[in-house]
Amino acid sequence: MKLSMVLLAAAGTGVLAAGTVGALAADPASKRAASEARLMDSARSIVAAGPAVQGTPAKAQVEALLRSRLEPSDAWVRRIPFSVELKAIGARWDLVNLVASFHKEAKHRVMIGAHWDIRPWADEDPDPTKRKLPFDGANDGASGVAILLELARALGETPPPEGIGVDLVFFDGEEGPKGALHENFLGSKELAERWFTTGVTPPYAGIIVDMVGRKGTRIRREVASQRRAGAVQDEIFAVAKAMGSQVFVDEPGIHILDDHTAFLDRGIPVVDLIDIEDPAWHTHADTLDKLDPAVMAEVTDVVLGWIRSQRPR
């Protein structure tokens, strides 16, 4: 994930285009479906198996873990391998996107994505001797993946609304070579291109969850999402408000380059849910003890609430 310090002048008001905010606010059972214990167990297991750095045995271990955790959901799980020639480092990376689909035949689909790879170096660490070493990536990696796994469990138990398909996408290659911004977000670029060149029905909307698990997380309106996916962002923040979320703050954020960018560039409104204010970002302090299971559960429930509010468009 990369950021650009561009502030949004004003945030829009939340309007849910499908479903009703009132139903979410009135039905307590619809608010809290995520398990804090399961979320932390997933994050803990991911960190223990990793870090999922390109070209390491740990990355294969994390992939195997993800596939095993998805099996009980009865989702249609696809392993999509691809290779990218990286000019910045003169090497080829063999990468893997994982896609877990619910209601796979539905033509009206939404995507929820997170990256499962970990940055190979902690270049923001205050200790210069540690900057070339990989870090745990508990928040910048494991938290988003844990949320997707919990969504898979919930959707396996209670399927999406009739006529709505859901693709949970575990993106590889979000963290590209150092100093080569154009060679980052490789998995999302590959999938966006695949959807537009193979005749597969792309999603009509989506969400990226990235760095949303730390204590004190605050998710504001990311600028690119507001400008190019404003209606979907309004829906999400309306759901968060109806649920009484303290994590979602309805005020301007900053401009982020992330896995949503490739989809925005192709006209698909995908919203980035991200907290960029993590002091442990890209350092060895990005560890499990910084995560808050209540925060991860709240984000999971808002995303799940948004999914359940959708109707065929």
C-alpha positions, 0 to 999 in steps of 0.5 A, a space after each residue: 500500500 502506498 499513500 499520497 497526501 491529498 486531502 478530500 474537501 468534503 465527505 458525502 452522506 451515507 445512503 444505502 442503495 440496497 437494503 435498509 439501514 433501519 433494519 440493521 439498526 433495529 435488529 441486534 442479531 444482524 449487527 454482530 456476527 464475527 467472532 473475536 476469538 476466531 479472528 485472533 486465532 486466524 491472525 495468530 496462525 497466519 503470523 506463525 506460518 509466515 511471513 509470506 515473503 516472495 520466494 520463501 517456504 513460509 509463503 507456501 505454508 501460509 497459502 496451505 493454511 488459507 486453503 485449509 481454513 476456507 474448506 469448511 465454508 464450501 466456497 468454490 476456491 480457485 488458485 490462480 497462479 501467474 508470473 510477472 517479470 519485474 524490471 526493477 530487480 531483473 527477476 520473475 515472481 511466481 505469484 498466486 491469487 486465491 478466490 473463494 466464491 459464494 453463489 458462483 453462478 450469480 451474475 450480480 457480484 461483489 468482491 471483498 479483497 485483502 493482500 496475503 503477501 508480506 513486505 520483504 523488508 521493514 524499511 520504515 523501522 527506526 533501527 537501520 540494521 533491521 530495515 532489510 529484514 522481513 517483519 510479521 505483518 500482523 496488521 499489514 497483512 494478517 488482519 485483512 486476511 483474517 477478516 476474509 476468513 471470518 467472512 467466509 465462515 459467515 457466508 458459508 453458514 448464511 449465504 449471501 442474498 438471493 441473486 448476489 454472488 460474493 468473491 473473496 479475493 486473497 491478493 498476492 504481490 501487493 508489496 512489490 519491489 522496493 522503489 518501483 511503485 509501478 510494480 506493486 499491486 500485482 495481484 489486483 492488476 492481474 485479476 482486474 485484467 483477467 476479468 476484462 479479457 476472459 469474458 468473466 463477469 466482473 463485480 459491480 462493486 467491491 471493498 478492500 480491507 487493509 491495515 484494519 486490525 490495530 488498537 485504535 484503528 480509525 477508518 476514514 473516507 479514502 479519497 480515491 474511493 470517495 471520488 470514483 466509488 462514492 455511492 458504494 462508500 456512502 453505503 458502507 459508512 451508512 451501514 457502519 453508522 447504523 451499527 454504531 461503529 466507533 471504528 468508521 469515522 465519517 470524515 475526509 481521509 487521504 489519497 491511497 494507492 492500493 489494491 482498489 486502484 486497478 479496479 477503479 481504473 477499469 470503472 469498477 467502484 471498489 472502496 479501500 477501507 484502510 487506517 494509514 495512521 499505524 505507527 508500526 507500518 512497515 516496521 518490526 513493531 507490526 506484531 500480534 500484540 498490536 491487534 485488537 480483536 474487537 476492531 477486527 470484528 467490527 470491521 468484519 460485521 460492517 462489511 458483512 452488513 454491506 454484503 447482506 444489504 445488496 440486491 441484484 442491480 
